[in-house]
Amino acid sequence: MAVEHLAHDADIAPVAALIAEPARAAMLTALLDGRALAAGELARMAGVSAATASAHLARLLDGRLVDVVRQGRHRYYRLAGHEIAEVLEVMARISARPPVRSLRQSRQARRLEEARTCYDHLAGRAGVALLDQLRQGGCLLGQEVTEAGERLLGGLGVDVEAARAARRRFAPECLDWTERRAHLGGALGAAITAALFDRGWYRREAVPRAVTLTEAGREGLAALFSGKELTSHTPVT
């Protein structure tokens, strides 16, 4: 018997099927880093051959889950938008974690728990601490930036008005899948994270999605906020 949908139902089965295949799921998870990656890198991360990766990427392109960026003769793949990242993050929250089988995996897990990107905004303990500090400092009231917040974020180089005008939610809470507490998402979270990278206060690591607070960032955040909450995160060795 055929499935009968209501008039405004969304047909989620094809999208779910695309995500459900393990190699494609691994590629999509790797792209949660927010950067565009080459097919060869994605093949290595998914543990499949180049030909198999190309076939999977073609299906993800057809399903509009990824976009391709061309630079000369090279092609790089990225998530099709923040909506795709949000779906993957929600799925991560309700999914079991794969077992850690080596010291290397244990270190990677600790780095991701400490500080990582959630597509284009800061997550992990560092992201949760950032949201806490913004609230405690009177910079955020609910999902609105206060006058004090606009001054502080302006000093960081964040264009709050541009974030408000973006075609996405402004400052929603994003439940962190490792901390089980909220970090700051949306256009404002992305703008703040971009400013932290631009200033060199955080830098990306070799581990996909993992980021590290730099010494300049430690000093800069200490000057930006009066408390020590944001400056207590040290790189995991």
C-alpha positions, 0 to 999 in steps of 0.5 A, a space after each residue: 500500500 502506498 504512503 499517503 501524505 497530507 497536503 503540507 507534509 514533508 517527504 523526509 524519507 529520501 533525506 533520511 536515506 541519504 544521511 543513513 548510509 555510513 560513508 555519507 554520514 561520515 562525510 557529512 559529519 566531517 563537513 560540520 567543520 564548516 570548511 569545504 573539503 576535497 573529495 580525496 579528504 572526504 574519502 579518507 575520512 569515510 574510509 572508502 575509495 575515491 570512486 566510491 566517495 565520488 558516487 556518494 558525493 554525487 548523491 549528496 549533491 543531487 539531494 541538495 545536502 552539499 554544494 560544490 565549490 570550484 577553484 580552477 581544476 579543483 572541486 571542494 565540497 561543503 554543507 549546503 547551508 546551516 539548516 543541514 548542519 542543524 539537522 546533523 547536530 540534532 541527530 548527534 544529540 540523540 545518537 550513541 557515541 562510537 566506542 573509543 578504541 585508541 589513545 589517539 581517538 581518546 585525545 581527539 574526543 577530549 579536544 572536541 569536547 573542549 572546543 570545536 566548531 558547530 558548523 560556523 559557531 563555537 561549541 564544546 565547553 568553550 562555547 557553553 562558557 562563552 554563552 554563560 559569560 555573555 549572559 552573566 555580563 548582561 550582554 544577552 537578555 533572552 535572545 536579544 543583545 543589550 546595549 552593553 552587549 552591543 558595545 562589547 561585541 562591537 569592540 570585538 569586531 562583531 556587526 550585530 546589525 548585520 547579524 540581525 539582518 541575516 536570513 537565519 535565526 539571530 541568537 538561538 540556543 544550540 544544545 551542545 551534544 557533548 555538554 548537554 547545555 546550550 551554546 550560542 548559535 545562529 547568525 550572532 554565534 557565527 559572527 562572534 566565532 568569525 571575529 574570534 578567528 579573525 583576531 587569532 584568538 582561536 585557531 583550527 587544529 588538525 583534528 576536524 572541527 577542533 579549535 584551540 584558544 591561543 595565548 592572544 585569545 586568552 589575554 584578549 578574552 580576559 580583557 573583554 570579560 572581567 571573569 576568568 571563565 573563558 580564559 580557563 580552557 587550555 589545549 589538551 596534550 
